[in-house]
Amino acid sequence: MLPGERGGLVLSVVVGPLHGAPVVVRNPDVLHDAASTMKVAVLAALYRSGVDLDAARPVVNRFVSVAGGRFANAREWDSDPEPWLLLDGGGSASLRWLAERMITHSSNLATNICLAEVGPDAVSEVWRRAGATYSATPRGIEDYAARDAGVHNRVTAGDLVRLLRSLEPGLLALLERNTWRVDLAAGLPERARIAFKNGWFPGVRHSVGVVHPGDVQPYVIAVCYSGPLASGRGGYEDDPAARLLARISAGVWVRRRELAG
């Protein structure tokens, strides 16, 4: 049973140097619904697959469910309109562009196209290689038939930290271009660099990132929140849980000399 299913809330936090043991640990192994943080594992699987990233793929909205049959994404739940414009026009896009929109604008449609390219087994290998102990990405976004059959995308704060530590520099550089500058990013000074991915829907708000302060060594931080504060809206002002994550990030920034190692 997940935190939100119990009707209460759970806050998980892991903070530490980019290379080294965590310094702050709270509920690191509690499972949360993954929301869009799972897109980082899909990104790594795609880039490590050896596929030609500049190869074009049709932009479609029909995917194979792991429970059998097919499913589609809902436009109104997607935070990125650009892939949908290509869908409307019957167009195609390179895998590289789709992967970038998956991260920089958190496109659900682009994510499912990328996941269909590599398959869930490749994403499982990403988690295994990172040393994850609990997290898994066995299905696509909005594969409700699979969810109803008990197949869930789930993460822990501890595993999200392990995932970011396992990424190649080029993938971390892509995470720095995330345009949703809320959650952890909102708690940092404007000059601070952060390579991060966040995710949200009603009852869930997560963010994981590598922060480059400039005056001390980089540190990694993951915050997963499941509970009633998460409205499911993307903006800082629209979601109390987003503001909570920002306050935690700001508190860590103040103590960065102690935490970064």
N, C-alpha and C positions, 0 to 999 in steps of 0.2 A: 504493500500500500504506500502510495506516495504522500508527501507532506500535505498537499492540498486536499487529498482525498480523506484525510483525517479531520478536516475542518479547521485545523489550526495553522500555524506557520512554522517554517524552519528556515533559518538563515545559516548558510555554510560559507566559510571564509578560509582561504589559504593564501598566505603572503610569505615571500622569501626572496632571497637573491636568485638571479636567473640560473646560476649554477651553484647548488648547495641545498642544504636542508631547509625546509620551511621554518619561519620564525613565529608566525601566527597561524594557529590551526583551530578551527571551530567546525565541527560536524563535517569533516573532509570526505567521508565515505557515504554520506546520506545521498540516496538517489533522488534526482529531480527530473521532471520532464525536460528534455534537452532544449526545447524551443530552437532558435536559430544558431545556437552554439555548435550544433552538429555540422554546420556548413564548413567549419574549419577542417573536420576530418574528411569530408567529401573533397574539399580543395586539395588536401595532401594526397588523397588517393588518385585524383585525376592527374596531378603533376608527376606522380611517381609511376604512372601506368605505362609511360612510353608512347602514348598516343600523340599524334600530331596535333598540337594545341591550336594550330592555325587552320585546321581542317574545319569546313563549314558543316553544321548540322541543321536540319529543319527545326524551326521553332514550333513545337507542337504542345498540346495540352491534353495528352492522353497517355497514361502510363500503366504498366503492368503492376497490379497489386500483388504483394507477397502472399495474400490470402486467396488469390485467384481472381480472375476478372480484371477489370480496369478501373482507374480512378482519374480525377482531374483536379486541378487547383481552382480555387475561387479567386477571381480577380480582386474582389473587395478586401481580401485578407493579405494581399501582396503589397509590399511597401515600395515596389519599383515598377513604374508603368512602362519602361522602355521595352522589355522583352514582349510585352503584350501588344505593343504597336507592331512589332514584327509578326506576331501571331496573326493579328488582324489582316496583315497584308500578305500572308502566306510566305513570309520570308525565311531566311536562314541567318545564322551567325556563327562565328568561330567559337570553338570551345574555350579559347583564351578569353574572349569577350564575355561569354556566359559565366565563366568562373569569376571574372572580375566583378560582374554585376551581382553575383551570388554573395560576394564579400563586401564590396563597397556600398551597395544599395540593398543588400539582404533580399535579393529576388528569390521568391519561392519557386517560380516557374523555371528560372535558370538552374536552380539547385536540382530539381527533379530531372532535368535534361542531362546535367552532369552526372548525377547518380545513375541514371539509366545507362550512361556510357561505360562506367567502370564496374557497376554492380555492388551490392552490399558486402560481398566477401572481401573486395579490395578495401573497403572502408574498415571492415573488421581488422584487417591486417595493419592498418594505420594505428588503430587503438592498441593492438598487441605490441607493435613496435615501440609505441610510446611508453609501454609498461602499465597501461591502464588495468585496473583491477575489476571495475564494475561497469563502466560506460559501454554503450553499444548503439549502433545506428543500423538496425536491420530493415528499415522501411523508409519510403519516401514521405515527404511532407504532405499531409492531408490524405494519407492512405487510411481512411477511416475504417474500412473493412478489416485491415490488418490490426488496427488499434483495438477494434471490438473483439478480435480473436486473441487478444493478449500480447500482440507484438508491439513493443514500445521503443522509441528513441529516448534514451536516458543518459544522464551524465552525473558525475560528482564533481565537486570543486577540486578535489585532489587530482582526479584524472584530467580535468581541463588544464591544470598547471602542467602535468606531465605531457599533455599533447602539445602545448605551446613550446615547451622546452625541446621537443623532438623535431620542430619544424626547421627547414632549411632557411637561410637568411633571405632568399628571394620571396618566400611565402610570408615571412614576417614583414617584409617591406610592403607586400600587398595589403596586409592587415592594417598597416599605418594609414592607408587611404580610405578606411571606413568613413563614410560620410555621416553616419548616425553618431554625432559627437555628444552623446548623452551617457548616462550611467557612469562608468569609471572615468571616462574622458571629461565629463562635466565637473568632476572634483579636482581637476588638475589646473595649474596655471597654463595660460595660453601657449607659453613657450615650450612646454613639456611635450616630448614625443611619446606616443603610445601606439603600439601595434595590438589591436584588440578586435574582438567580436562580441556583440551583445545579442540578446534575443528576448522576446517577450510575447505573451498572450495572456488573456485573463487568468489570474492566479499564479503567474510565473514571470520572473524578471531575473536574468543572469547576465554576467559580463566577465570576460577573462582577457587579460592583456599583459604585455611586457612594456614597462614604463622605462624610458630613458631620461632621467632627470638632467643629465649634463654635468652636475656637480658631484655625483656619486655614481657607483656602478648601477646597472639596470636591475630592476626587480620585477618579479612576476606576481600578479594578484588575480585571484578568482573569487567572485562573490555570486552565490546562487541563492535566490529568494523564492520560496513558494509560500503563498498566503494571500490573505484578502486585500493587502495594500496594492497588489499588482492589478491595475485596471485593464491592461492589455493594449493601451495606447502608446504610441512610440515616443512622444515628446516628453521632455523633462517636466514641463509644467502640467502635463496631463496625467502623470502616473506617480503617485506617492512612492512607489517602490523604486522608480528611477531616481528620485531625490534621495532616498535612503542609500542606494548604491553610490551616489555622488558624495554623500557625506562620509561614507566609509573610505572612499578613495582619497578624499581630502585629508582625513585623519592619518591615513598611511603616508601620504605625501609629507606631512609635517614631521613624521618620524622616520623619514627615508634613510637617514644616516645610520639609524639603528638597525633597520630592516634589510637594507640592500646587501650588507655583508662586505 
